[in-house]
Amino acid sequence: MDISLKALRYFMEATESGSLTEASKKMHVVPSAVLAAVNQVEEAFGMQLTIRHRSKGIAPTSTGKIIMARVRHLLDEYEALMSQGAEMRTQLIGTLRVGYYAPVAPAFLPAIAQNLLADNPRVDIKFIECDTQSAQAGLLSGDFDVILCVAESLAPEVAFETLIEVPGYLLVPKQHAFASRSSVSLSELDGEPMILLDQPVISDYYSRMFQAAEVTPHVVCTATTLEMVRSLVGMGVGCSLLHMRPKTHETYAGENVLEVPLYPATDPLKIVLGYLPDNPRRIVKYFTDSLRDLFLQDAANRFLVISQAEK
């Protein structure tokens, strides 16, 4: 038999006060309700836990005292859980788990983290890099509180907002002939040594883009991280197609790279923010609001590469 929390509370109040009548007054119920709860608890355990007196007095047996200690712990844990839940709805506390599939996310997520952590010592953040499908699966399974990913095969159970639409650009070494150009067309890349970011969704996007432009790229190298692509370009191995730009032109290897707009512009990638619409935690709301504010302020100048012909 399942025992309700209400029955356990009535049982504890009766055994601690030693009176069914006093317990009923404190719990604002009739004495028969308290007696029924005590009977329910004893029946569920299959043991005599109390001794009843004619004057409606009640005392725990030795076994009852052992059970009382465990029940008190259980009720205390329940109250702590409910209190923590209330805090999570109203205060900035707890762990925020962010799954992201956006190669340039390190250009903006640390600033949000710094603002959140600076004044909230009871907060910690876990950033987990993944692909779009893993991000959505993690959100639905409870592994993530919020996700950043590319708008591709989005799950209907998740609430998504487009943060930014980013057209592609050409990344070139500083000494490359394209570096001085105001823009480059995809048709000019036919046969050009290329380094491509090899990530889910992105790889298919590049294939569609080259196919639409009837261009056959000469792919000399692929890499699974943005900084490896940038460093290879900086060393003169080839050019690359990317989207959002970081703030620096310097690579990990210490070389400089330059972004050259593509004209005509390619179909943009959409970077989306995803979360479960019924998540009431204040820390999730703070994070999502901060991301919205960031991309509303000056996203075009900070992250986009746009040719003069499109302005």
Secondary structure per residue as TSV (DSSP state, phi and psi in degrees):
chain	resnum	aa	ss	phi	psi
A	1	M	-	360.0	134.5
A	2	D	-	-77.5	143.4
A	3	I	-	-111.3	128.4
A	4	S	-	-76.1	156.7
A	5	L	H	-62.7	-33.7
A	6	K	H	-62.1	-44.5
A	7	A	H	-63.1	-40.0
A	8	L	H	-64.8	-38.7
A	9	R	H	-64.5	-45.2
A	10	Y	H	-61.8	-42.2
A	11	F	H	-60.2	-46.1
A	12	M	H	-65.9	-41.3
A	13	E	H	-64.9	-39.6
A	14	A	H	-68.1	-46.8
A	15	T	H	-72.0	-31.7
A	16	E	H	-77.0	-35.8
A	17	S	H	-85.6	-22.2
A	18	G	T	77.5	14.3
A	19	S	B	-150.4	127.5
A	20	L	H	-65.5	-36.9
A	21	T	H	-66.4	-47.4
A	22	E	H	-63.5	-39.8
A	23	A	H	-62.9	-40.8
A	24	S	H	-65.3	-37.0
A	25	K	H	-64.8	-44.0
A	26	K	H	-68.8	-34.5
A	27	M	H	-90.4	-2.2
A	28	H	T	61.0	45.0
A	29	V	S	-137.2	172.9
A	30	V	-	-79.1	154.1
A	31	P	H	-56.8	-33.2
A	32	S	H	-63.1	-30.3
A	33	A	H	-68.4	-38.7
A	34	V	H	-68.0	-43.2
A	35	L	H	-61.2	-41.2
A	36	A	H	-63.3	-37.4
A	37	A	H	-67.4	-42.0
A	38	V	H	-62.1	-43.5
A	39	N	H	-62.0	-39.3
A	40	Q	H	-63.8	-42.7
A	41	V	H	-65.2	-44.7
A	42	E	H	-64.1	-39.7
A	43	E	H	-65.3	-39.3
A	44	A	H	-64.8	-39.4
A	45	F	H	-83.2	-19.3
A	46	G	T	69.5	29.1
A	47	M	S	-142.3	155.8
A	48	Q	-	-80.4	117.0
A	49	L	-	-107.2	-14.3
A	50	T	E	-137.9	160.4
A	51	I	E	-117.3	125.3
A	52	R	E	-96.9	147.4
A	53	H	-	-119.3	152.8
A	54	R	T	-58.8	-33.7
A	55	S	T	-83.4	24.5
A	56	K	S	68.6	18.2
A	57	G	B	-79.6	157.1
A	58	I	E	-149.5	139.7
A	59	A	E	-140.1	146.4
A	60	P	E	-76.6	145.7
A	61	T	-	-76.1	175.7
A	62	S	H	-61.6	-38.3
A	63	T	H	-67.1	-39.4
A	64	G	H	-60.3	-36.8
A	65	K	H	-64.8	-37.1
A	66	I	H	-65.4	-44.9
A	67	I	H	-64.6	-39.5
A	68	M	H	-57.7	-41.3
A	69	A	H	-62.9	-40.1
A	70	R	H	-71.8	-38.6
A	71	V	H	-65.8	-41.3
A	72	R	H	-59.3	-43.8
A	73	H	H	-60.9	-43.0
A	74	L	H	-61.8	-45.8
A	75	L	H	-66.4	-38.0
A	76	D	H	-63.5	-41.7
A	77	E	H	-63.7	-39.9
A	78	Y	H	-64.0	-44.9
A	79	E	H	-63.4	-39.4
A	80	A	H	-64.5	-39.9
A	81	L	H	-62.2	-46.5
A	82	M	H	-66.1	-36.3
A	83	S	H	-65.6	-41.5
A	84	Q	H	-64.9	-39.8
A	85	G	H	-61.3	-40.8
A	86	A	H	-64.4	-40.4
A	87	E	H	-62.5	-40.8
A	88	M	H	-65.5	-28.6
A	89	R	H	-76.4	-29.8
A	90	T	H	-114.2	-15.1
A	91	Q	S	-128.3	158.6
A	92	L	S	-85.7	90.8
A	93	I	-	-141.6	162.9
A	94	G	E	94.3	-175.1
A	95	T	E	-96.3	130.6
A	96	L	E	-104.2	123.9
A	97	R	E	-111.1	116.6
A	98	V	E	-115.6	118.8
A	99	G	E	-97.2	130.6
A	100	Y	E	-137.2	140.8
A	101	Y	-	-129.9	83.0
A	102	A	-	-156.8	102.4
A	103	P	T	-53.8	-28.2
A	104	V	T	-97.4	10.4
A	105	A	G	-52.7	-34.9
A	106	P	G	-60.3	-11.8
A	107	A	G	-78.5	-19.2
A	108	F	T	-133.4	-24.9
A	109	L	H	-65.2	-37.7
A	110	P	H	-59.5	-34.5
A	111	A	H	-65.5	-40.0
A	112	I	H	-67.3	-40.9
A	113	A	H	-61.3	-42.8
A	114	Q	H	-61.6	-44.2
A	115	N	H	-64.9	-39.4
A	116	L	H	-69.6	-42.6
A	117	L	H	-80.1	-25.1
A	118	A	H	-58.5	-42.3
A	119	D	T	-112.2	11.5
A	120	N	-	-134.6	82.2
A	121	P	T	-65.7	-13.8
A	122	R	T	-94.6	14.5
A	123	V	E	-113.4	141.0
A	124	D	E	-137.5	155.6
A	125	I	E	-126.4	139.6
A	126	K	E	-118.9	116.1
A	127	F	E	-98.6	126.1
A	128	I	E	-125.2	117.5
A	129	E	E	-80.5	136.8
A	130	C	-	-158.8	-176.4
A	131	D	-	-97.5	175.5
A	132	T	H	-58.9	-47.2
A	133	Q	H	-66.2	-41.2
A	134	S	H	-66.1	-35.8
A	135	A	H	-63.1	-46.0
A	136	Q	H	-67.1	-42.0
A	137	A	H	-62.5	-39.4
A	138	G	H	-66.0	-36.3
A	139	L	H	-66.6	-44.9
A	140	L	H	-69.3	-28.5
A	141	S	H	-87.0	-7.3
A	142	G	T	92.9	2.6
A	143	D	S	-74.0	-28.5
A	144	F	-	-120.4	149.5
A	145	D	S	-92.5	-29.6
A	146	V	E	-154.7	151.6
A	147	I	E	-135.1	155.1
A	148	L	E	-122.8	129.6
A	149	C	E	-158.6	179.1
A	150	V	E	-87.5	142.0
A	151	A	S	-72.7	89.1
A	152	E	S	-150.1	121.3
A	153	S	S	52.6	56.5
A	154	L	-	-78.5	138.0
A	155	A	-	-73.0	132.5
A	156	P	T	-67.1	-20.9
A	157	E	T	-76.4	-11.6
A	158	V	S	-102.0	139.5
A	159	A	E	-85.3	124.0
A	160	F	E	-118.8	143.1
A	161	E	E	-130.6	134.5
A	162	T	E	-77.5	120.4
A	163	L	E	-84.6	-41.1
A	164	I	E	-162.1	147.2
A	165	E	E	-110.6	122.3
A	166	V	E	-120.0	116.2
A	167	P	-	-75.2	159.3
A	168	G	-	-74.4	159.5
A	169	Y	E	-140.6	165.1
A	170	L	E	-98.8	125.6
A	171	L	E	-98.7	126.7
A	172	V	E	-131.4	156.4
A	173	P	E	-65.0	155.5
A	174	K	T	-58.9	-32.4
A	175	Q	T	-90.2	2.0
A	176	H	S	-70.6	152.2
A	177	A	G	-62.2	-29.9
A	178	F	G	-75.7	-12.6
A	179	A	G	-62.9	-28.3
A	180	S	G	-92.5	-0.4
A	181	R	-	-81.9	149.9
A	182	S	S	-80.7	-21.7
A	183	S	-	-166.0	163.7
A	184	V	B	-137.8	142.0
A	185	S	-	-95.0	156.3
A	186	L	G	-61.9	-32.5
A	187	S	G	-63.0	-24.9
A	188	E	G	-76.7	-7.5
A	189	L	G	-93.1	-0.6
A	190	D	T	-61.9	116.4
A	191	G	T	86.5	-8.7
A	192	E	-	-71.2	132.8
A	193	P	E	-58.4	125.9
A	194	M	E	-124.0	145.4
A	195	I	E	-117.6	122.4
A	196	L	E	-116.2	144.1
A	197	L	E	-74.3	119.5
A	198	D	-	-98.8	86.0
A	199	Q	-	-135.4	151.5
A	200	P	T	-54.9	146.9
A	201	V	T	75.0	-51.8
A	202	I	H	-62.6	-44.0
A	203	S	H	-60.9	-44.0
A	204	D	H	-65.5	-36.5
A	205	Y	H	-62.0	-45.3
A	206	Y	H	-61.3	-41.9
A	207	S	H	-61.3	-44.6
A	208	R	H	-64.5	-38.4
A	209	M	H	-66.1	-45.9
A	210	F	H	-67.7	-37.7
A	211	Q	H	-64.8	-42.6
A	212	A	H	-63.8	-33.6
A	213	A	T	-88.1	-0.1
A	214	E	T	55.9	45.9
A	215	V	-	-115.6	135.9
A	216	T	-	-106.8	102.1
A	217	P	-	-73.1	149.3
A	218	H	E	-98.9	87.7
A	219	V	E	-80.7	108.7
A	220	V	E	-93.3	-17.2
A	221	C	E	-162.7	145.6
A	222	T	E	-127.4	157.1
A	223	A	E	-149.6	152.9
A	224	T	S	-96.1	-1.6
A	225	T	S	-126.0	149.0
A	226	L	H	-61.1	-44.0
A	227	E	H	-69.9	-29.8
A	228	M	H	-67.0	-41.7
A	229	V	H	-60.2	-47.9
A	230	R	H	-62.1	-41.0
A	231	S	H	-68.1	-38.8
A	232	L	H	-63.7	-41.1
A	233	V	H	-63.7	-44.4
A	234	G	H	-59.7	-31.6
A	235	M	T	-82.7	0.9
A	236	G	T	84.1	15.6
A	237	V	S	-68.0	-31.8
A	238	G	-	172.9	-171.4
A	239	C	B	-102.8	171.4
A	240	S	E	-145.8	158.4
A	241	L	E	-105.1	125.7
A	242	L	E	-136.5	-176.9
A	243	H	-	-126.1	-93.2
A	244	M	S	-65.6	140.7
A	245	R	-	-104.7	143.2
A	246	P	-	-76.9	174.9
A	247	K	S	-77.5	-23.5
A	248	T	-	-103.3	149.6
A	249	H	S	-95.7	-4.4
A	250	E	B	-93.1	137.5
A	251	T	-	-90.8	174.1
A	252	Y	T	-59.7	-30.6
A	253	A	T	-81.9	-1.5
A	254	G	S	87.6	5.6
A	255	E	-	-92.8	159.9
A	256	N	B	-101.9	141.7
A	257	V	E	-126.4	159.3
A	258	L	E	-129.9	146.5
A	259	E	E	-98.3	127.9
A	260	V	E	-116.7	125.1
A	261	P	E	-63.2	150.6
A	262	L	B	-95.5	133.6
A	263	Y	S	-141.8	126.4
A	264	P	S	-63.3	152.9
A	265	A	-	-67.7	148.0
A	266	T	-	-84.0	164.3
A	267	D	-	-59.0	131.9
A	268	P	-	-76.8	156.2
A	269	L	E	-88.7	140.9
A	270	K	E	-101.1	123.2
A	271	I	E	-95.1	123.0
A	272	V	E	-118.8	152.9
A	273	L	E	-102.4	128.6
A	274	G	E	-124.0	142.3
A	275	Y	E	-159.6	163.5
A	276	L	-	-84.2	127.3
A	277	P	T	-63.6	-20.9
A	278	D	T	-100.1	16.2
A	279	N	-	-80.4	112.1
A	280	P	-	-91.0	3.1
A	281	R	-	-66.7	134.3
A	282	R	H	-65.5	-34.2
A	283	I	H	-64.2	-34.5
A	284	V	H	-67.8	-42.4
A	285	K	H	-63.4	-40.9
A	286	Y	H	-59.8	-46.2
A	287	F	H	-65.2	-46.8
A	288	T	H	-65.9	-39.6
A	289	D	H	-63.4	-39.2
A	290	S	H	-64.6	-40.6
A	291	L	H	-64.7	-43.5
A	292	R	H	-59.6	-47.2
A	293	D	H	-60.4	-41.5
A	294	L	H	-59.5	-46.7
A	295	F	H	-81.4	-14.3
A	296	L	H	-81.4	-26.0
A	297	Q	H	-71.8	-65.7
A	298	D	H	-151.4	42.2
A	299	A	H	-64.5	-37.1
A	300	A	H	-60.5	-44.5
A	301	N	H	-74.1	-31.7
A	302	R	H	-82.7	-38.3
A	303	F	H	-118.9	-15.3
A	304	L	-	-101.8	151.0
A	305	V	-	-118.7	109.8
A	306	I	-	-124.7	134.7
A	307	S	-	-73.2	155.2
A	308	Q	G	-61.4	-31.4
A	309	A	G	-66.1	-23.2
A	310	E	G	-92.1	-13.6
A	311	K	-	-79.3	360.0
